[in-house]
Amino acid sequence: PSITLRSTAGMPRARATLTINIGRLLFQFPVPIILALLINECKWKRFNKIAQTIFTFPYFLSWVIVASIVTNVLSLDGMVNSLLAMLNLDKTNFLGNSTLFIPLLYLTESWKSAGWSAIIYLAALSGIDVDQYEAAGANRWQTLIRVTLPNLKPTILVMLVLSIGNLMTGGFDQIFNLSNPAVEDICEILDLYIYRITFGSVPDFGFSMAISLFRSVVNCIFLIAADRSAKKLGGSGLFG
């Protein structure tokens, strides 16, 4: 009975994990691609180096530090709410609002990791033959659609497959440091649930291992399905 109750309790966490990570695919996955394209389109090399440094730096910050910054800026007594008070506007509980918390996860993760992920796409863009651009004889928008994106497609598909293969994983450090009891119901993912079962007051290592195995099996199924779909779309896939 105890295992059945815990399994039932784990289903909302699985749904929350899947929902949050599908949102990451929709809203976060395109960000580094767009960032790489913008940097690539800029012909001022010095600016490109400065931009890459600025956008990549947050990746090396711990989520403990990032969460502290976000908390200080968005708390009820933080900078944003202090500014709202100065403008005679109502304060907003950004960190305790279930409607705003998930978008906050996407924004902070994009800010932290988009610059680092963009490096992969910039490397792919640097490998495109310049002769293709000269042969296209089109404006920048047409060149982007006809030359740049088709050449970038294999890299995008590989990164998409890898992201889909982690739909039931990821985000533990971020959510662990940013979450609070007010938003626990919507943001407690499987990784956080496993952590609490394993290191709680009454640890259950067997059940946490079973949940971890379930998560890995589902990820594997997603990975294989995404790989086959990528091949149908013209990509090389991960498994040849």
C-alpha positions as CSV (number, residue, x, y, z in Angstrom):
1,P,0.0,0.0,0.0
2,S,2.8,2.4,0.8
3,I,4.5,1.9,-2.6
4,T,1.1,2.3,-4.3
5,L,0.5,5.6,-2.5
6,R,3.9,6.9,-3.3
7,S,3.6,5.8,-7.0
8,T,0.3,7.7,-7.1
9,A,1.9,10.7,-5.5
10,G,4.7,10.6,-8.1
11,M,2.4,11.0,-11.1
12,P,1.7,14.7,-10.6
13,R,5.5,15.2,-10.4
14,A,5.9,13.3,-13.7
15,R,3.3,15.5,-15.3
16,A,4.9,18.6,-13.9
17,T,8.3,17.5,-15.2
18,L,6.9,16.8,-18.7
19,T,4.9,20.1,-18.8
20,I,7.9,22.2,-17.7
21,N,10.3,20.6,-20.1
22,I,8.0,20.7,-23.1
23,G,7.7,24.4,-22.3
24,R,11.5,24.6,-22.3
25,L,11.5,23.1,-25.8
26,L,9.0,25.6,-27.0
27,F,10.4,28.7,-25.4
28,Q,14.0,28.1,-24.6
29,F,15.3,25.9,-27.4
30,P,15.0,28.5,-30.1
31,V,16.7,31.2,-28.0
32,P,20.4,30.1,-28.6
33,I,19.7,29.6,-32.3
34,I,18.3,33.1,-32.6
35,L,21.2,34.5,-30.6
36,A,23.8,32.7,-32.8
37,L,22.1,34.0,-35.9
38,L,22.1,37.6,-34.6
39,I,25.8,37.4,-33.6
40,N,26.7,35.8,-36.9
41,E,24.9,38.5,-38.9
42,C,26.9,41.3,-37.2
43,K,30.0,42.0,-39.3
44,W,31.8,43.9,-36.5
45,K,34.1,41.2,-35.2
46,R,35.0,43.1,-32.0
47,F,31.4,43.5,-31.1
48,N,30.9,39.8,-31.7
49,K,33.6,38.8,-29.3
50,I,32.2,41.2,-26.6
51,A,28.7,39.9,-27.1
52,Q,29.8,36.3,-26.9
53,T,31.7,37.0,-23.7
54,I,28.7,38.8,-22.1
55,F,26.1,36.2,-23.1
56,T,28.4,33.2,-22.1
57,F,29.5,34.5,-18.7
58,P,26.2,33.7,-16.8
59,Y,26.7,30.0,-17.7
60,F,29.6,29.8,-15.2
61,L,27.6,31.2,-12.3
62,S,26.2,28.7,-9.8
63,W,22.4,28.5,-9.5
64,V,22.9,29.4,-5.9
65,I,24.3,32.7,-6.9
66,V,21.7,33.2,-9.7
67,A,18.8,32.3,-7.4
68,S,20.2,34.8,-4.8
69,I,20.3,37.6,-7.4
70,V,16.8,36.7,-8.7
71,T,15.4,36.6,-5.1
72,N,16.9,40.0,-4.2
73,V,15.6,41.6,-7.4
74,L,12.1,40.1,-7.5
75,S,11.2,39.6,-3.8
76,L,8.5,41.8,-2.2
77,D,11.2,44.1,-0.9
78,G,13.4,43.8,-4.0
79,M,14.4,46.2,-6.6
80,V,11.5,45.6,-9.0
81,N,8.8,45.9,-6.3
82,S,10.5,49.0,-4.8
83,L,10.3,50.6,-8.3
84,L,6.7,49.6,-8.6
85,A,6.0,51.2,-5.2
86,M,7.7,54.4,-6.3
87,L,5.4,54.5,-9.3
88,N,2.4,54.0,-7.0
89,L,1.7,50.6,-8.5
90,D,0.8,47.4,-6.6
91,K,3.6,45.1,-5.6
92,T,3.7,41.6,-7.2
93,N,4.8,38.4,-5.5
94,F,6.8,37.1,-8.5
95,L,8.4,34.2,-6.7
96,G,5.2,33.1,-5.0
97,N,2.8,33.5,-8.0
98,S,2.1,30.2,-9.6
99,T,1.2,31.9,-12.9
100,L,4.5,33.8,-13.1
101,F,6.8,31.2,-11.7
102,I,7.1,28.9,-14.7
103,P,7.8,31.8,-17.1
104,L,10.4,33.0,-14.6
105,L,12.1,29.5,-14.9
106,Y,12.3,29.9,-18.7
107,L,13.6,33.5,-18.6
108,T,16.3,32.8,-16.0
109,E,17.4,29.5,-17.7
110,S,17.6,31.3,-21.1
111,W,19.6,34.1,-19.6
112,K,22.0,31.7,-17.9
113,S,22.6,29.1,-20.7
114,A,21.6,30.6,-24.1
115,G,25.0,32.1,-24.6
116,W,26.8,28.8,-24.0
117,S,24.5,26.8,-26.2
118,A,24.8,29.4,-28.9
119,I,28.5,28.5,-29.2
120,I,27.5,25.2,-30.8
121,Y,25.4,26.9,-33.5
122,L,28.1,29.6,-34.1
123,A,30.6,26.7,-34.7
124,A,28.2,25.2,-37.3
125,L,27.7,28.6,-38.9
126,S,31.4,29.2,-39.2
127,G,31.7,25.9,-41.2
128,I,29.3,27.1,-44.0
129,D,31.1,27.6,-47.3
130,V,31.2,31.3,-48.2
131,D,30.7,30.4,-51.9
132,Q,27.2,29.4,-51.1
133,Y,26.3,32.9,-50.0
134,E,28.0,34.4,-53.1
135,A,26.1,31.9,-55.3
136,A,22.8,32.7,-53.7
137,G,22.8,36.3,-54.9
138,A,20.0,37.3,-52.6
139,N,19.4,39.7,-49.7
140,R,20.1,38.8,-46.1
141,W,16.7,37.5,-45.3
142,Q,16.6,35.2,-48.4
143,T,20.1,34.1,-47.7
144,L,19.1,33.2,-44.1
145,I,16.2,31.1,-45.4
146,R,17.9,29.5,-48.4
147,V,21.5,29.0,-47.2
148,T,22.0,29.5,-43.4
149,L,19.1,27.6,-42.0
150,P,19.4,24.6,-44.3
151,N,23.1,24.3,-43.4
152,L,22.2,24.7,-39.7
153,K,19.4,22.1,-39.8
154,P,21.6,19.0,-39.0
155,T,23.0,20.7,-35.9
156,I,19.5,21.9,-34.8
157,L,18.1,18.4,-35.2
158,V,20.8,16.8,-33.2
159,M,20.4,19.3,-30.4
160,L,16.6,18.8,-30.5
161,V,16.9,15.1,-30.3
162,L,19.2,15.4,-27.2
163,S,16.7,17.9,-25.6
164,I,13.8,15.5,-26.2
165,G,15.8,12.7,-24.7
166,N,15.9,14.7,-21.4
167,L,12.2,15.6,-21.2
168,M,12.0,13.7,-17.9
169,T,15.2,15.1,-16.5
170,G,16.8,18.5,-15.8
171,G,16.2,21.7,-14.0
172,F,16.9,20.3,-10.5
173,D,19.5,23.0,-9.5
174,Q,17.3,25.8,-10.8
175,I,14.1,24.7,-9.2
176,F,15.7,23.6,-6.0
177,N,17.1,27.0,-5.4
178,L,14.2,29.1,-6.8
179,S,11.2,27.2,-5.5
180,N,9.3,27.8,-2.3
181,P,6.2,26.3,-0.6
182,A,3.9,28.7,-2.5
183,V,4.7,27.2,-5.9
184,E,5.7,23.7,-4.8
185,D,2.6,22.1,-6.4
186,I,3.4,23.3,-9.9
187,C,7.2,23.0,-10.0
188,E,8.1,19.8,-8.0
189,I,9.7,17.8,-10.8
190,L,10.8,14.1,-10.6
191,D,14.4,15.0,-9.7
192,L,13.3,17.1,-6.8
193,Y,10.8,14.3,-5.7
194,I,13.6,11.7,-5.9
195,Y,15.9,14.0,-3.8
196,R,13.2,14.3,-1.1
197,I,12.5,10.6,-1.0
198,T,16.2,9.7,-0.8
199,F,17.3,12.3,1.7
200,G,14.1,12.9,3.6
201,S,13.5,12.2,7.2
202,V,12.5,8.6,6.3
203,P,14.7,7.7,3.3
204,D,13.5,5.1,0.9
205,F,16.4,4.2,-1.4
206,G,14.6,1.4,-3.1
207,F,11.6,3.5,-4.2
208,S,13.8,6.4,-5.3
209,M,15.9,4.0,-7.4
210,A,12.7,2.7,-9.0
211,I,11.6,6.2,-9.9
212,S,15.0,7.0,-11.3
213,L,14.9,3.8,-13.5
214,F,11.4,4.8,-14.7
215,R,12.6,8.2,-15.6
216,S,15.6,6.8,-17.5
217,V,13.4,4.3,-19.4
218,V,11.0,7.1,-20.5
219,N,13.9,9.3,-21.5
220,C,15.3,6.5,-23.6
221,I,11.9,6.0,-25.3
222,F,11.7,9.7,-26.1
223,L,15.3,9.7,-27.4
224,I,14.7,6.8,-29.8
225,A,11.4,8.3,-31.0
226,A,13.1,11.7,-31.6
227,D,16.0,10.1,-33.4
228,R,13.8,8.3,-35.8
229,S,11.7,11.5,-36.4
230,A,14.9,13.4,-37.1
231,K,16.0,10.9,-39.7
232,K,12.6,11.3,-41.4
233,L,13.2,15.1,-41.5
234,G,16.5,14.6,-43.3
235,G,18.8,14.6,-40.3
236,S,21.5,12.0,-39.7
237,G,20.2,11.1,-36.2
238,L,22.4,10.0,-33.3
239,F,22.5,6.3,-34.0
240,G,23.6,6.4,-37.7
